[in-house]
Amino acid sequence: MKHYFLTYKQLPGEAPKCEITHVYGREEAHEVIRRSKQDYDAKYGNLESVLSLTLFEAFQFSQRQQDYFERVIGFHRNVYLWMFHQHPILC
């Protein structure tokens, strides 16, 4: 694991960019993860709720677009049928 964290951002032939100053024990690592999650939640909020709302809004937009196109196509179909009824030779 140490090798991975020391080298994963390092380009070939490049000097190391980081060092490991100490290694956490299990309890300290869990505490760091818990605090990191708290920081993330404080900054970005509940990402699951945001994504759910975004998906819902996208679905609603899609429905509105579909309804609009169905009205437009229906209107043009009705105009075509009216024209065909009035002037069958033109159609």
C-alpha positions in Angstrom: 0.0 0.0 0.0 2.8 2.4 0.8 4.3 2.0 -2.6 0.9 2.7 -4.2 0.4 6.0 -2.4 4.0 7.1 -3.0 3.9 6.5 -6.7 0.3 6.6 -8.1 0.6 10.2 -9.3 4.3 10.1 -10.2 5.2 10.2 -13.9 8.0 7.9 -15.1 11.4 9.5 -14.5 10.0 12.1 -12.2 11.1 12.7 -8.7 8.7 11.6 -5.9 6.1 14.2 -5.0 5.0 12.9 -1.6 6.2 11.1 1.5 4.5 9.1 4.1 5.1 10.7 7.5 3.3 8.0 9.6 0.8 5.2 9.2 -2.6 5.3 11.0 -3.9 2.5 13.1 -7.3 1.1 12.5 -9.2 3.4 15.0 -7.4 6.5 13.8 -8.1 5.6 10.2 -11.8 5.1 10.9 -11.9 8.5 12.6 -10.2 10.2 9.7 -12.7 8.6 7.3 -15.7 9.6 9.5 -14.5 13.2 9.7 -13.8 13.3 6.0 -17.4 12.2 5.3 -18.7 14.9 7.7 -16.6 17.5 5.8 -17.9 16.2 2.5 -21.5 16.2 3.6 -21.1 19.8 5.0 -19.7 21.1 1.7 -21.8 19.1 -0.8 -24.9 18.1 1.2 -26.6 14.8 0.6 -25.4 13.9 -2.9 -28.0 11.1 -3.2 -30.9 13.6 -2.7 -29.3 16.0 -5.2 -28.9 13.3 -7.8 -32.4 12.0 -7.2 -33.9 15.5 -7.7 -31.8 16.0 -10.8 -33.0 12.8 -12.3 -36.6 13.6 -11.4 -36.3 17.1 -13.1 -34.7 15.5 -16.2 -37.6 13.1 -16.4 -40.2 15.9 -16.0 -38.4 17.9 -18.7 -38.5 14.8 -21.0 -42.2 14.4 -20.4 -42.9 18.1 -21.2 -40.8 17.7 -24.4 -42.7 14.6 -25.4 -46.1 16.3 -24.7 -45.0 19.3 -26.7 -44.0 17.2 -29.7 -47.1 15.2 -29.6 -49.2 18.4 -29.7 -47.1 19.7 -32.6 -47.2 16.5 -34.6 -50.9 16.2 -33.9 -51.5 19.8 -35.1 -49.5 19.2 -38.3 -51.3 15.9 -38.9 -54.7 17.7 -38.5 -53.6 20.4 -40.9 -52.5 17.8 -43.4 -55.8 15.9 -43.0 -57.7 19.1 -43.4 -55.7 20.1 -46.6 -56.2 16.6 -48.0 -60.0 16.8 -47.4 -60.1 20.3 -48.9 -57.7 19.7 -51.8 -57.0 16.0 -52.3 -55.0 16.6 -55.6 -52.4 18.9 -53.7 -51.6 16.1 -51.2 
